[in-house]
């Protein structure tokens, strides 16, 4: 008797609650475009944020809503972007590929160390400990915070302790830009081929004493470049990329240190006048002398 | 005499904290001596908390010792004064103890000059109003000489609605090795008392407590002998423990008052000032002078003549080391104390207003440290018992290891940590906890800045 009572009570309760759910499902139904799910399936699902959306789902919603173009996902292969654009019947969009670039070329073999840093293997840790051991206060510390932050294995540290960006793998997700405590990384369209690989604001001889490939602020590149393309600011050459169309290989030719380079096909070309560096081994630690 | 006084066994203190080896014996009995003037002085324009100073000299200008060379860049900022008679060589970027270069006034001292202080003007402090005193304190360029370098005059103008009744003069100097405050309390007791009275007047407080630790009882005796019985200034020694010199710990130890998280001491009616700052205040205000020198303890096994030295602001540490016998064997230079100071990567870094110690460590001491292996956290809870802020360094460390910095701030009060280093000091797994927290804080700061930039 008890069994029958219990079963019928629980069964009845089940039927009532199920009918509540059934009604709620009808009344509170949110119509969602089924294409959002489809597009999300086609996206790489890395949730890297390179497109500016907080994740792939949000990007899919934005694509379906027409706020973003499929090409803005730099991680998807181009064919997939075309496929999504066809599927949605929207503009593919014209997004130029961007890559992360490092504004420093001072590896261990050319940049002087004034103190040895020993401690946590992290650039940020070194920065909060007296700024690390590098003589140049602006230069790459080479402890690899950017390498750790990169989810796409696009950054590898070379033997001179400088991060090398593999352009094919870089999706311009901004992670390394945020990870670098010295703000050396920036995202640049690949068409920006003229590049100043230095951030030192020190004066000529002082900069040179710290690093053999520093920008000494000699202004030769600015003199050789078309008017307004390169300007000198605080002992550093600054390129105005709004005039990028005027850029040629000419301004790099007379650079005495090779701080200004021409980047093409993953290779940095230095000018003819740049001092040749054949040293491979790190420079010894040498405290400041003056 | 001390051993058999039972009242000394039950001195007040705060809860938690650690007892690092003191190592003050090398310099505690050495009177303050003067160092010669370095041929070139480097004066950072931002050696205090707040806006940088604005230079009012031009290259090639001759300046007299004590003359203002930079003006305050706002209310939370202070002027700079020439620490020596000489000529301004230029305004250049020079390395700081923290690493990045900052714009600094380079002063070449005249080697033949008598370096007499000609730049002063006597005035009667007693007849000055509170407002005049605050302006006068800003004009001296005085900042917290204990290390934080927060402008003193800002502390004399507490926020609206805060009424300060008690002033704590902080003479704890809980950092190992350092003895500057100890010597100042003994040798500049009159200035200290005069400064205390000025601070009391400016804030309208009822009493002053000079708080120190019971390893400096000779200073307590000197100060007590100078104070009449009915004086509103009281001298009190608390039990020696690190980090008693933190203002929150000191308030707890002396008065059993807790300063709430994220609040100034003035919110509970307290004003906390450092002994060195107060003594300089007492000495400078009546003659309208400026901060041009400070006492620095130069010590450690790597230095031949350890001691307490009166060093002109801007003296490069290379010069100090050359003067005091630097055997070149030193492996690590620390500015400030060993617990909270930061190691310096360049010998061209000058002494700033906030630097009270220069510690020269040799290889033999450091090798133990460098060989230490970091083991995983075993959740022993030693750090919880050490943390004077009653935080959970163990949990914070685990989150920091996973880069969950925002969570540390939101749920585990990361910003209450004042980086005293007790947790790292006691950790049996030698986890660099305080370093993790510094990284987390710097990362959070950058994140907040990015978000602000995005919003605007």
HADDOCK unambig.tbl for C-alpha pairs under 7 A between the chains (distance, minus, plus):
assign (segid A and resid 114 and name CA) (segid B and resid 345 and name CA) 6.68 0.50 0.50
assign (segid A and resid 114 and name CA) (segid B and resid 346 and name CA) 6.62 0.50 0.50
assign (segid A and resid 115 and name CA) (segid B and resid 345 and name CA) 5.39 0.50 0.50
assign (segid A and resid 124 and name CA) (segid B and resid 439 and name CA) 6.14 0.50 0.50
assign (segid A and resid 125 and name CA) (segid B and resid 435 and name CA) 6.73 0.50 0.50
assign (segid A and resid 125 and name CA) (segid B and resid 439 and name CA) 5.96 0.50 0.50
assign (segid A and resid 128 and name CA) (segid B and resid 98 and name CA) 6.91 0.50 0.50
assign (segid A and resid 129 and name CA) (segid B and resid 98 and name CA) 6.91 0.50 0.50
assign (segid A and resid 129 and name CA) (segid B and resid 342 and name CA) 6.07 0.50 0.50
assign (segid A and resid 129 and name CA) (segid B and resid 343 and name CA) 6.29 0.50 0.50
assign (segid A and resid 130 and name CA) (segid B and resid 97 and name CA) 5.62 0.50 0.50
assign (segid A and resid 130 and name CA) (segid B and resid 98 and name CA) 4.40 0.50 0.50
assign (segid A and resid 130 and name CA) (segid B and resid 99 and name CA) 4.81 0.50 0.50
assign (segid A and resid 130 and name CA) (segid B and resid 342 and name CA) 6.30 0.50 0.50
assign (segid A and resid 130 and name CA) (segid B and resid 343 and name CA) 5.68 0.50 0.50
assign (segid A and resid 130 and name CA) (segid B and resid 344 and name CA) 5.14 0.50 0.50
assign (segid A and resid 130 and name CA) (segid B and resid 345 and name CA) 5.79 0.50 0.50
assign (segid A and resid 131 and name CA) (segid B and resid 98 and name CA) 5.74 0.50 0.50
assign (segid A and resid 131 and name CA) (segid B and resid 99 and name CA) 3.81 0.50 0.50
assign (segid A and resid 131 and name CA) (segid B and resid 100 and name CA) 6.60 0.50 0.50
assign (segid A and resid 132 and name CA) (segid B and resid 345 and name CA) 6.83 0.50 0.50
assign (segid A and resid 133 and name CA) (segid B and resid 345 and name CA) 5.72 0.50 0.50
assign (segid A and resid 137 and name CA) (segid B and resid 99 and name CA) 6.44 0.50 0.50
assign (segid A and resid 137 and name CA) (segid B and resid 100 and name CA) 5.38 0.50 0.50
assign (segid A and resid 137 and name CA) (segid B and resid 101 and name CA) 6.51 0.50 0.50
assign (segid A and resid 287 and name CA) (segid B and resid 346 and name CA) 6.92 0.50 0.50
assign (segid A and resid 288 and name CA) (segid B and resid 346 and name CA) 6.54 0.50 0.50
assign (segid A and resid 288 and name CA) (segid B and resid 347 and name CA) 6.58 0.50 0.50
